[in-house]
Amino acid sequence: MNKIDTSNAPKAIGPYSQAISSNGFLFVSGQIPIDPKTNQIVKGGIVEQANQSFKNIGEILKAAGLDYSNVIKTTVFVKDLNDFSTVNEIYSKYFISNPARSCVEVSKLPKGVLIETEAIAVK
């Protein structure tokens, strides 16, 4: 089991790792739309926040020697399911291999963000 850590994605805001690699799998912790350069939530709405959440996952994949095509499963948590089609449009630009996915509305996310995304990838 190996811990993956990159300065190109936000540091964990709790007692967890950005990702763990084990037995050929990479488990990426939920990524909220924090810009790792400023350590602040990106300004804007669901479009800007979804892009940043997905970019953060990409940077962690890259640190593990992988890319979006290695992702086999994602879970997307949104504050408002009315954003579903907007999130789908943005998501499809990153996860072009169409991994398995769940997308659920939740009542609250860390730091009051609109989206959080986690992923499982395989080498």
C-alpha positions in Angstrom: 0.0 0.0 0.0 1.4 3.4 -1.1 0.3 6.9 -0.2 0.1 9.3 -3.2 0.8 12.9 -2.4 1.2 15.8 -4.8 1.4 19.6 -4.3 -0.6 20.0 -7.6 -3.8 19.0 -5.8 -5.2 20.3 -2.5 -3.7 18.9 0.7 -6.1 16.7 2.7 -8.2 18.7 5.1 -8.5 15.9 7.5 -6.8 12.6 8.6 -6.7 11.0 5.2 -4.5 10.7 2.1 -5.1 12.3 -1.4 -4.9 8.7 -2.7 -3.8 5.2 -1.8 -2.3 2.8 -4.3 -2.8 -0.9 -3.6 -2.7 -4.1 -5.6 -2.9 -2.3 -8.9 -5.7 0.0 -7.9 -5.7 3.7 -7.0 -8.3 5.0 -4.6 -8.6 8.8 -4.9 -10.2 10.5 -1.9 -13.0 13.0 -2.5 -11.7 16.1 -4.2 -13.5 19.4 -3.6 -12.9 22.5 -5.8 -9.9 23.9 -4.0 -7.2 25.6 -6.1 -4.0 24.0 -4.8 -2.1 27.2 -5.7 -4.2 29.4 -3.5 -5.6 26.8 -1.1 -9.0 28.5 -1.6 -12.3 27.4 -3.1 -12.5 28.5 -6.7 -14.8 31.4 -7.3 -17.9 30.9 -9.4 -20.7 28.3 -9.5 -21.0 24.7 -10.5 -19.1 25.0 -13.8 -16.0 26.4 -12.2 -16.2 24.1 -9.2 -16.8 20.9 -11.2 -13.8 21.7 -13.5 -11.6 22.2 -10.4 -12.8 19.1 -8.7 -12.1 17.0 -11.9 -8.7 18.8 -12.4 -7.6 17.9 -8.9 -8.4 14.2 -9.6 -6.3 14.5 -12.8 -3.3 15.8 -10.9 -3.5 13.0 -8.4 -3.8 10.4 -11.2 -0.8 12.0 -12.8 1.2 11.8 -9.6 0.5 8.0 -9.6 1.6 7.7 -13.2 -2.0 7.4 -14.5 -4.6 9.5 -16.3 -8.3 9.8 -16.6 -8.5 6.7 -19.0 -7.4 4.5 -16.0 -10.5 5.5 -14.0 -13.0 2.7 -13.7 -15.4 4.2 -11.1 -16.3 7.6 -9.8 -18.7 9.0 -7.3 -19.9 12.5 -7.7 -21.6 14.3 -4.8 -23.5 17.5 -5.7 -25.3 20.0 -3.5 -28.1 20.4 -6.0 -29.2 17.6 -8.4 -30.6 20.3 -10.7 -26.9 20.7 -11.7 -26.8 17.1 -13.0 -26.8 18.0 -16.8 -24.2 20.7 -16.3 -22.0 18.4 -14.3 -22.4 15.7 -17.0 -21.3 18.1 -19.7 -18.1 19.0 -17.9 -17.5 15.4 -16.6 -17.6 14.1 -20.2 -14.6 16.3 -21.2 -12.4 14.7 -18.5 -13.7 11.1 -18.2 -13.9 10.3 -21.9 -13.7 6.5 -21.2 -17.1 6.6 -19.5 -16.2 4.8 -16.2 -18.9 3.5 -14.0 -20.4 6.3 -11.9 -22.8 7.3 -9.2 -24.0 10.9 -8.8 -26.0 11.8 -5.7 -27.3 14.9 -4.1 -26.2 15.5 -0.6 -27.3 18.1 2.0 -23.9 19.4 2.8 -20.3 19.2 1.6 -17.0 20.3 3.2 -16.4 24.0 3.2 -19.8 24.6 1.7 -18.8 23.6 -1.8 -21.2 22.5 -4.6 -19.4 19.3 -5.7 -17.0 16.6 -4.5 -15.7 13.8 -6.6 -13.9 10.6 -5.7 -12.4 8.0 -8.1 -11.0 4.5 -8.4 -8.5 3.8 -11.1 -6.6 0.7 -12.2 -3.1 0.5 -13.6 
